[in-house]
């Protein structure tokens, strides 16, 4: 028993020794592994540090090629340019690299230290192990925001409004900023490392806003930065705006400049004071292309003498009554040639102000009803060189502008009440045009053609002036907004919905958004009009004897007949022209669907069919389909349809195309189809080609809002101007604007 116990003890001891040995072997192995890992970690962090240091040394030296060799370039090209540019700044001092560390098996970081305005900062640099070396894989973002709006600075954080977004950043130090400051901010990663408060300068008056420039009355042309921002403030709040909201003629704009360019403007949320309107004067009123917006030479005089000013350069010259001044482009500037005098050169906009009580006369400017004389203009005339042509703008008081719009838009024979209705509609439309900014790139609110309102095509007359003065300041409101009071010559007995005539100016969609006070409505006195289908529209437009307010207009009913060759010549020519002007609204059938695409030189070929695809509630054509031997097309919107289907002779050696009105009047080669309230009769030959086209139509103009002949007819029925306006703009309210 003793020997047995002894043997067992020996065996137990031996087992313990074996276990102890294994334990120490494991411990040793773990120690060795730890040493190996530590050495590997130390080696890796050292290599990370070396890679980051070498990269930053090359960055600090401006060695772009050397830095790029140590950088993964996927998506980092721009970042490297910005990073090198950062350390080229003499106010930024590179201090070194520290804090190298592993963040994964093949990823790491190192802290780049630098000083800005004596403040020490660090940002992390991302690195990755690739094959045999560590390379920089991502750089901290470097951003310079020129023109950011300060919303708040608190608790070491800075909140900025930038490009419509609110940004929250770490502040490298207290900057002492307050709401309303506009700053230039250098941001590295998520830290504003340098902030410069920009000084505000009040713009004298905004005269022009282009895509890349602003023009101040006393400052001249100011370039815009690529990131130009507009801020609207009021009641302690700020909103991001757009350059399109800046109104020509506006005062009180706070301007912020950096490196000579405007980076931001600030405007208070207040209604614009309407004192004057700025009218762009065309070469002539018959050609509505952009080519007539500029002049190659102008000749001006004044019946009482005038003063010519360059307000930027503070130069001024006086000229006597009747002196004829010739103005021409001269490079990027303007040359003024007095009679027998020394040529004067100007680099800026020039202003022509007549001495009281005179007006400025534009010699030789064709205006239909000035009866052999040249048109005279109240207010100021201004000229600027735009791309080698002279842009002529007339700035005139709001009411004086109406003195020649009303007789230019409505015959005096219509009588006082229709003229008063026209004055209110014209005043309302002109006011809304100021905010539309359609001609802001030319320094104007409106032009003098039918694209806006015809202005000064006829001199002032006592009756039209009486209509303006009797309604002075009156406009139509819909709710709190001045109504968009569209008007036109003649209805067919029905007006049109605005949204079925024009596309939405914001979204580009057609039909656009409905306008409650510009709705399709009958203009027939005693009978109900049925426009429920194409057959009903055909019956309505082919019938002449309707008891309509507009019946006395020659255009109440009209018709045109054209041969197949004549209509094909018109369509083949005008389709391409309309596509160039509005490509989204001239569509080609391709692959079973209609899409906007470039048209061939002869798009239609021979005409096979002409179909109305869609009409508005008032009977106006919204979509017209043309089928030819070369293709099938859809023309969208009434203006495109009217310009494509012009009753004009385009064939050489043939007689004019004649428009015949229901009162017996005829017009040759009428420049546009009078309206889109029309139906078509086609005669085809044996091969299916159109041999003759007969168009029956009614009305003249777009058909939206007030019919001028309709207003005349209502006045003859005893309605006054207020009742006329309520009829054509239901739901609006007549109020004083000023």
Secondary structure, DSSP 8 states (H G I E B T S, - for coil): -HHHHHHHHHHHHHHHHHHHHHHHHHHHHHHHHHHHHHHHHHHHHHHHHHHHHHHHHHHHTT-HHHHHTTB--TTTHHHHHHHHHHHHSTTEEEEEEEEEEESSSSEEEEEEEEEETTEEEEEEEEEEEETTEEEEEE---EEEEEEEEEEEEETTEEEEEETTEEEEEEESS-----TT-EEEEEEETTEEEEEEE--EEE-S-EEEE-SSEEEETTTEEEEEEEEEEEEEEETTEEEE--GGG--TT----EEEEETTEEEEEEEES------EEEEE--S-SS--SGGGGSBSEEEEEETT-EEEEETTTTEEEEE-TT--EEEEEETTEEEEE-TTS--EEESS-EEEEE-TT--EEETT---TBSTTS--EESSEEEEEEETTEEEEEEEEEHHHHHHHHHHHHS-GGG-HHHHHHHHHHHHHHHHHHHHH-TTGGGT-SEESSTTS---SSB---HHHHHHHHHTTTEEEEETTEE----EESB-SSB---GGGTS--TTT--SS----TTS---B-BSSS----SSHHHHHHHHH-----BTTTTSGGGSEEEEEEHHHHHHHHHHHHHHHHHH-GGGEEEEETTEEE-----TTSS-SEEEEEEEEE-TTS-EEEEEEEESS-EEEEESHHHHHHHT-----STT----EEEETTS-EEES-SS-S-S-EEEEEEE-TTS-EEEEEEEE--BS---SEEHHHHHHHHHTT--HHHHHHHHSTT-EEEE--
